[in-house]
Amino acid sequence: MPGSRVARRRRYLVCEPRHFAVRYAINPWMHPDRPVDVSLAQRQWRTLVATYRDHGHTVETVNPEPGLPDMVFAANAAVVVEGRVFGSLFCAPERRPESVPYEAWFKSEGFDVQHPESVCEGEGDLVPAGRWILAGTGFRTTREAHREVQEFFGIPVIGLTLVDPYFYHLDTALFVLDDENVAYYPDAFSPGSREVLERLYPDAVTATREDAMAFGLNSVSDGRHVFIAPEATALAGRLADRGYVPVPVDLSEFHKAGGGIKCCTQEIRS
């Protein structure tokens, strides 16, 4: 199987962590009394961008705004499918202003942005997966937003309930490997949602709690290469056994805010 996976070139949107900090606590990872090394965060982020480009992907940037320390987590700003953009309405008041500069960027690129009426946190909880969109709920994005997304895109939405506050967004507990398969941490989901995932993806790659807590599931796959936290060693081994190529990228400084590789990466699907 090694060598049989095919990479597809992607277009990613990212935001420089110039103003990155942990100033409030809206998930269990965040502790404002623990300092953030902004210089280290910037070096790690630049490495991620360079790694994407080295693998043939297009990377574009939105300018960071002062006072928005979590704006670096570009995935939360929207979900883009077939050139259509569904924006975000953040749960935490501290993050709601992030939607404005992201919407301005999308408009400058010729996109229209649909505003959600219900709390919705972009690719944090909305994961396009081939024939459908996997949609998380339980901590942030609401089921009402799932219905809005289905009506907007006309794509079936599969609701999944998250039950562990450490995995508050779907993209911390699951990522798409390709149009046919995913990797996920089963215990992050309710019993019924686990059954749904088992039915949809009987050959899924499952992760241990240790790898999930290392942000191993906050990964990005281009269909062959999986950009993954280096600490998620067991998961990387399982992926390699399935013919994927793990590409370790250290974004450990962003873990202090509950984010990692995928959180920093918005995919623009045209």
Secondary structure, DSSP 8 states (H G I E B T S, - for coil): -TT-------EEEEE--TT----S-SSTT--TTS---HHHHHHHHHHHHHHHHHTT-EEEEE---TT-TTTT-GGGGEEEETTEEEE-B-SSGGGGGGHHHHHHHHHHTT--EE--SS-B-GGGTEEEETTEEEEEESSSS-HHHHHHHHHHH-S-EEEEEB--GGG-SGGGTEEEEETTEEEE-GGGB-HHHHHHHHHH-TT-EE--HHHHHTTTTS-EE-SSEEEE-TT-HHHHHHHHHTT-EEEE---GGGGGGT--TTTT-EE---
